[in-house]
């Protein structure tokens, strides 16, 4: 591991807006003190909590927190060196409605209580072409989301992978969930203009999304109610 990455790992461990308990990556028996108490004990308000899974550098977590100050945002990812960037920006900007959790999304139920989350964002998750159960829109993960979601929680998927997009649509159909939007080409289709969150979707771009757009890849978007 390079010295630069080691420095980020060390620094992120000191950030007051990042939580990474002992046993990260392997511990499924985490007793997390903020579970079910994020608003009361961390954010100290009653605003809706929005969760970004696989947040990477935290582009969405950080940018949405700026645009929507009446909401609380939590980014979750296993990569500490990536979280460092978004967490550091949030601290520099004194954004009190931002936090990050470093651990595998498999353990999501250890960090959030029943009905605690009002919206879930999945910007460019790993498509796992040979491991469908690892996809963040698979039935395995949808069941986990249901255990922490408040009534009417919306899931937002943004991806350049058409197979993942179609797989998500099929999961929605099979589980008889309410489909809100399904857009095959977010930046170049008329149907995109009717999407309620279009400004967030096109105004915030992840590091990878910028690369995909530069080479002409289509960006797909799907939203549905759990």
PyMOL commands that set and color helices and strands:
alter all, ss='L'
color gray80, all
select helices_A, chain A and resi 3-12+38-43+59-67+80-92+105-110+132-134+139-146+162-174+190-194+198-203+207-214
alter helices_A, ss='H'
color red, helices_A
select strands_A, chain A and resi 18-19+49-53+72-77+98-102+117-123+149-159+178-183+220-225
alter strands_A, ss='S'
color yellow, strands_A
deselect
rebuild
show_as cartoon
